[in-house]
Amino acid sequence: MSLKVDDFDPVSNGDLRDLWRICRDPALRRLILEVVRYRRVIDRAHDEALEIHYGLGANNQGKIVGAAKSLLARLQDEHVRLGSQGGITIKLPTDGQYTGKRW
């Protein structure tokens, strides 16, 4: 059975720790570090998105603008990092549900 980008169970932090302990291959360890890094990036981006949401509810323009700038800067940094390392953008079937556009 071939797996697709949206078609697998997520790897747990325990799974990643086990892989790190038993696998000494530098390429695999680099991939594990990348997964951990992106989980942290997503967590921080989620926090910033919540700040925007709460700022909207409280009609607090300063909170909205500050969190939005931080979120955009974080996402831009990641975009540049991936591009500078030969990364490619993977189009997901769910992209349209968030942007209103189908890829």
C-alpha positions as CSV (number, residue, x, y, z in Angstrom):
1,M,0.0,0.0,0.0
2,S,1.4,3.4,-1.0
3,L,1.0,6.2,1.5
4,K,0.1,9.8,0.6
5,V,1.0,13.0,2.4
6,D,-2.4,13.1,4.2
7,D,-2.8,9.3,4.6
8,F,-0.7,8.2,7.6
9,D,-0.8,8.2,11.4
10,P,1.4,10.9,12.9
11,V,4.7,9.9,14.5
12,S,4.6,10.4,18.3
13,N,7.4,12.1,20.2
14,G,8.1,8.8,21.8
15,D,8.5,7.2,18.3
16,L,11.0,10.0,17.4
17,R,13.0,9.4,20.7
18,D,13.1,5.7,20.0
19,L,14.3,6.3,16.4
20,W,17.0,8.7,17.7
21,R,18.2,6.1,20.2
22,I,18.4,3.2,17.8
23,C,19.4,4.8,14.5
24,R,22.8,6.4,14.1
25,D,22.3,7.4,10.5
26,P,23.1,11.2,10.3
27,A,20.5,11.7,7.5
28,L,17.7,10.1,9.6
29,R,18.8,12.1,12.7
30,R,18.6,15.3,10.6
31,L,15.1,14.4,9.5
32,I,14.1,13.7,13.2
33,L,15.5,17.2,14.1
34,E,13.5,18.7,11.3
35,V,10.3,17.1,12.5
36,V,10.9,18.3,16.1
37,R,11.7,21.8,14.8
38,Y,8.6,22.1,12.7
39,R,6.4,20.9,15.6
40,R,7.8,23.8,17.6
41,V,7.3,26.3,14.7
42,I,3.7,25.1,14.3
43,D,3.1,25.5,18.1
44,R,4.4,29.0,18.1
45,A,2.5,30.0,15.0
46,H,-0.7,28.6,16.6
47,D,0.0,30.7,19.7
48,E,0.3,33.8,17.5
49,A,-2.9,32.9,15.6
50,L,-4.7,32.6,19.0
51,E,-3.4,36.1,19.9
52,I,-4.9,37.5,16.7
53,H,-8.2,35.7,17.4
54,Y,-8.4,37.0,21.0
55,G,-7.4,40.5,19.8
56,L,-10.3,40.4,17.3
57,G,-12.7,39.5,20.1
58,A,-11.4,42.3,22.3
59,N,-11.1,44.7,19.5
60,N,-7.5,45.2,20.4
61,Q,-5.8,46.5,17.3
62,G,-2.3,46.5,18.9
63,K,-2.5,42.9,19.9
64,I,-3.8,41.9,16.4
65,V,-1.1,43.8,14.5
66,G,1.7,42.6,16.8
67,A,0.7,39.0,16.6
68,A,0.1,39.2,12.9
69,K,3.5,40.7,12.2
70,S,5.2,38.0,14.3
71,L,3.2,35.2,12.6
72,L,4.0,36.5,9.1
73,A,7.7,37.0,10.0
74,R,7.9,33.4,11.4
75,L,6.2,32.0,8.3
76,Q,8.5,34.1,6.0
77,D,11.6,32.8,7.8
78,E,10.4,29.2,7.3
79,H,9.6,29.9,3.6
80,V,13.1,31.3,3.0
81,R,14.7,28.6,5.0
82,L,13.1,25.9,2.9
83,G,13.8,27.7,-0.4
84,S,17.4,28.2,0.6
85,Q,17.8,24.5,1.3
86,G,16.2,23.3,-1.9
87,G,12.9,22.7,-0.4
88,I,9.8,22.4,-2.5
89,T,6.2,23.3,-1.7
90,I,3.9,20.3,-1.3
91,K,0.4,21.0,-2.4
92,L,-2.2,19.4,-0.1
93,P,-5.8,18.5,-1.0
94,T,-6.9,20.5,2.1
95,D,-5.2,23.7,0.9
96,G,-8.4,25.0,-0.8
97,Q,-10.4,24.7,2.4
98,Y,-8.2,27.3,4.1
99,T,-7.6,29.7,1.2
100,G,-10.8,29.4,-0.7
101,K,-8.7,28.4,-3.8
102,R,-8.1,25.0,-5.2
103,W,-4.6,24.3,-6.2
